[in-house]
Amino acid sequence: MTNATEGASPADADGAPASGASADLTPAPGASPDGPPASPGPVGSGAPLPAHLHDAARLYGVRAEDLTALGSFESDVYAFDGPGGPRVLKVIAPTHRTPELVQAEVDWLLALLEAGVSVSAPVRAATGAWVERVEGTGHVLVAFERAPGDLVRSRDWTDDLLRRWGRLLGQLQAHSRAWTAPGPRRHTLAEQTYVYRAGEMEAEDPEFVAAARELIAAARPLLLPDAAGLDGGLVHADLHSGNFLAFEDRLTAIDFDDCAYGSYAFDIAMPLYYAVRLQKDRTHAEAAERFLEPFLRGFLEVAPLPAGGARAIDVALRYRQAELVVALRVKLPASRLTETLRAVEKDLRDRVVAGTEHVPLATLERFFG
């Protein structure tokens, strides 16, 4: 659930300022529609820049003053024009990802590119390394080519775009099914979820915590790659409409920060979750049908439906609601919790406590069995 991308502009997919949860719940680049706000803007126009940013920029042949901030939450993300062309630099807090975990992300991206899948392309630092680390602070650095194209507003979704979106996710899953990491491995989804921090909310909201714990138990198999009755592997885990760019007839998948080992059912549920929230003029059932018909048509061109059926998708969707509540309550600094985000959090919290389906199970059964 990061919130800035390799190649997107600092405005959300429906034209509002990048906010992660604007008034109409549209996504900031690389952010889930209900996620934390980004903070785009020029670098160097205010307070003195931190020393680690100067060190980071030098490793990519530029000055810190040459960077343009795209957003920040779990990573600080910057655009710059490097010696080889437009680039995006991610400066990652050492508490969020280790160099080994980022290298594992890069390894998959390089393999996907070699296989002809359109994904964000990593670039080497001046040292020749794919992943760098700032001495002293431990910040982890990785850079990407600035991918061509734009985010697509939900009102501009066509059947063909939804089909290509589904095909792109299918390509990622098909590649994952046949690929073994050559070096370090990513975590499982279970190891990197926020929802286990729900216990920190026990005193203030025991009703939510009790409901969240039930969802954690139900969803745990989905957060592993090899649970009984499910199939899984390395998954993107966040391919919503803020995490691909459209250029002519090509879609490019970006922001693999959440990639992890988990079930393919969870992976396919994530774009569905956000696609339903974005279609505010439809009921959740209508929005799911509008999305899934063409999306799955493209997906099935290259990959099989994941195991687990409609019930696995249902659990993943409801689990995501709980995960976002915890992210907003525990992870996001209180200073950034706007009134809009408070309203989003309350709506999600109430849905979790009530056990409300995100999409009616009967609708999911039509598509997933």
Residue, then its C-alpha position, 0 to 999 in steps of 0.5 A: m500500500t505505497n503511494a507513489t509510483e515509477g512513472a506517474s504524475p503527482a495527481d490521482a487517477d481521477g484528477a484530484p491532487a494526490s491524496g490517497a483518499s480524496a473526497d471521491l475515494t480515488p487513488a493517488p499514483g501507486a496508492s490504494p484509493d483508501g490509502p494515506p495521502a501523498s505529498p508531491g512538490p519540488v525539493g529544495s524550496g523549503a527547509p534544508l534537505p536531509a543529508h541522506l538525500h544528498d548522498a542518495a542523489r549522488l549515487y544516481g548522478v544528480r543533486a538533491e536539488d534536482l529531485t522532484a518529490l512525488g509522494s511519501f508514506e512508506s517510501d519517499v519517491y522522487a522524479f529526476d532526469g538522470p544521465g540515461g533519461p527520466r527516472v524515479l528514485k525510491v528512498i526507503a526507510p530501513t524499518h520498511r524494507t531491507p536491501e535484500l528484500v528490495q533486491a528480491e523485488v528487482d530480481w522479479l522485475l528483471a525476470l518479468l522484463e526478460a519474459g516480455v511482461s510490461v513492468s517498471a524497469p529498474v536502473r543501476a546506481a552509479t556504482g553498478a548496483w541495482v540496490e544501494r544503501v545510504e551509509g549512516t542512516g541505512h536508507v535503502l535506494v532503488a531507481f526505475e526508468r520513468a515509464p511512459g503513459d498515464l493513469v486512467r480515470s475510472r470514468d474512462w475505463t473501457d471494456d478493452l482497458l479492463r481486459r488488458w488490465g486483467r491480462l496484465l495481472g494474468q501475465l504476472q501470475a503465469h510468470s510467478r507459477a513458473w519462476t524461482a527467485p535466484g537470490p533473496r526471497r520476498h516475505t509472505l503477505a502474512e509477514q508484512t501485513y499491518v493488520y496484526r497491529a490491530g491489538e494496539m487498538e484494543a483499548e480504544d476499539p475492542e469491538f473492531v479488534a475482535a472482528a479483525r481477529e476473526l478476519i485474521a484467522a479466516a484470511r491467514p491461509l490467503l496470506l501464504p503461498d502454499a495453504a491447503g486448498l489454495d495456490g500461490g506464489l510471488v504476487h504483486a498484491d496491489l495492482h489497482s488502477g493507481n499501479f499501472l500506466a496506459f500508453e497507446d495499447r500497452l499497460t505497464a505494471i508499476d510499484f511492486d513494493d507490496c509484492a510478496y508470497g501469497s495466494y493468487a486469490f488474494d492477488i486477484a481480489m485487490p484490483l477488484y476491491y478498489a475497482v468496486r470502491l471507485q465506481k460510486d454510481r453503481t451498487h457494489a454488485e453492479a460495480a463488480e460485474r462491470f469490472l469482472e466481465p472484461f477483466l477476467r476475460g483478459f486474465l483467462e487468456v494467459a492464466p487460470l482462475p486461482a484456487g479457492g473460489a468465491r469464498a476465498i475472494d470474499v474473505a480477501l475483500r473483507y480482510r482488506q477493509a480491516e487492513l486499511v483501518v489498521a493502516l489509517r489508525v496505527k501507521l498514518p501519523a495523526s497529523r495527516l489524518t484528514e476529515t476525509l480520511r477519518a470518514v473513510e476509516k469510520d466507514l471501513r471500521d463499521r463494515v468490518v464490525a458488521g461483517t458486511e460483504h464488500v461484494p455479495l457472495a452470490t455475485l462472486e460465485r458467478f465469476f469464481g465458482 
